[in-house]
Amino acid sequence: MTPAPNALQAVRILDLSRVLAGPACTQLLGDLGADVIKIERPGAGDDTRQWGPPYLKDGQGQDTTESAYYLSANRNKRSVAVDISKPEGQALIRRLLEGCDILVENFKVGDLARFGLDWASLKQEFPRLIYCSVTGFGQDGPYAQRPGYDYLAQGMGGIMSLTGEIGGQPMKTAVAISDLMAGMYAAVAILAALRHRDATGQGQRIDISLLDCQVAWLSYQAQHYLTSGAPPPRLGNGHPSIVPYEVFAASDGHLILAVGNESQFVKFCALAGRPELATDPRFATNRARVLNRETLVPLIGDILKQRRVSDWLEALAEAGVPSGPVNRIDQVFEDAQVKHRQMVCSLDHPLAPAPVQLVASPIKMEATPPSYRHAPPTLGQHTKSVLRDLGLDEADISGLRTKGII
């Protein structure tokens, strides 16, 4: 069978980013077919290579240099080790850019100007280039020079004030959502810039900030404040606008009850043996239930404690009331729907005796689906082959390696 074409198979990206936001962006574009050349510092590489344990195991069961964190965001890339602090390294980057459509970087504001690789230095030489910068706070403003981290963006961007138990301390999310959302917003912006470039021939600068993305990701919680003038409260697992819509304890564990409309609430009350709750003026409408959540939620909690999780989930599903389990990560990957949707992919890795398993792309496309071509590369794995494609011979490459440029 002929493989399906990839939507971005003619697009080449020079990836000067590291850690998570930039690499998540370029992995997403790589899954869609882009050729991503990941530039790393010789002898060190992406910071996250050392962010472990756990690490990928070799054939003897020993830890390699490839951390699980690094593996999560660097599929479908070719690694080239180049020291961009040296003039010869900067010259190599410029040669590579001659064949690239996009540059993605997440250096601190102004850092790449020292090497002549900032937007101002490149835009005249490469007018079709799409240059995407991902930073903590953006290219301008009073915080622009500060280093930016996901944790800071979550705190400053408000999400931690909404996350955690009622009356508890502010809580970050368990994954670096500011980084990941910045990567997704960056990918969307790049695709829009490609559309513009293909129509006009003009490249452009893209400025993505972790803080901006976190503020945008507040969504309806931000709109709550903008509409009412009052910051929304922390509600633990509760929903600010829907009741009952949270985690409840059953007799042997926890489940989610997600009643989204009045008919579902009527069905739940009938199933629970408390049909009178559906006609009680305090609970008959969602507005009333939100206003009286402190009375209703404990009543529902007492009801759900009387049966096992599996019993409730089966009965609620049959009644058409939205509900679900609270899965551990191992249970996620054993879930029938997750398996059916093929949310794990496997790729051969040069350091591992068996294919490495990775979280697959959630994008499903009929004509140009994502593809999995390269495992996350080892440091500098593709340096020689990429430089050969630039026209360098063995003597040139050996000379660069002797000088510590690659």
HELIX and SHEET records of a PDB file:
HELIX    1   1 ALA A   21  ASP A   31  1                                  11    
HELIX    2   2 ASP A   47  GLN A   50  5                                   4    
HELIX    3   3 ALA A   68  LEU A   71  1                                   4    
HELIX    4   4 PRO A   87  LEU A   97  1                                  11    
HELIX    5   5 ASP A  111  PHE A  115  5                                   5    
HELIX    6   6 TRP A  119  LEU A  122  1                                   4    
HELIX    7   7 ASP A  150  MET A  156  1                                   7    
HELIX    8   8 ILE A  159  LEU A  162  1                                   4    
HELIX    9   9 ILE A  177  THR A  200  1                                  24    
HELIX   10  10 LEU A  210  TRP A  217  1                                   8    
HELIX   11  11 SER A  219  SER A  228  1                                  10    
HELIX   12  12 GLU A  262  LEU A  271  1                                  10    
HELIX   13  13 PRO A  275  ALA A  278  5                                   4    
HELIX   14  14 ASN A  286  LEU A  291  1                                   6    
HELIX   15  15 ARG A  293  LEU A  304  1                                  12    
HELIX   16  16 VAL A  309  ALA A  319  1                                  11    
HELIX   17  17 ILE A  329  VAL A  332  1                                   4    
HELIX   18  18 ALA A  336  HIS A  340  1                                   5    
HELIX   19  19 THR A  383  ASP A  389  1                                   7    
HELIX   20  20 GLU A  394  THR A  402  1                                   9    
SHEET    1   A 6 LYS A  77  ALA A  81  0                                        
SHEET    2   A 6 ASP A  35  GLU A  40  1                                        
SHEET    3   A 6 ARG A  12  LEU A  16  1                                        
SHEET    4   A 6 ILE A 102  GLU A 105  1                                        
SHEET    5   A 6 ILE A 130  THR A 135  1                                        
SHEET    6   A 6 GLN A 204  SER A 209  1                                        
SHEET    1   B 2 TYR A  55  LYS A  57  0                                        
SHEET    2   B 2 ASP A  63  SER A  67 -1                                        
SHEET    1   C 3 TYR A 245  ALA A 249  0                                        
SHEET    2   C 3 HIS A 254  ALA A 258 -1                                        
SHEET    3   C 3 SER A 323  PRO A 325 -1                                        
SHEET    1   D 2 VAL A 344  LEU A 347  0                                        
SHEET    2   D 2 VAL A 356  VAL A 359 -1                                        
END                                                                             
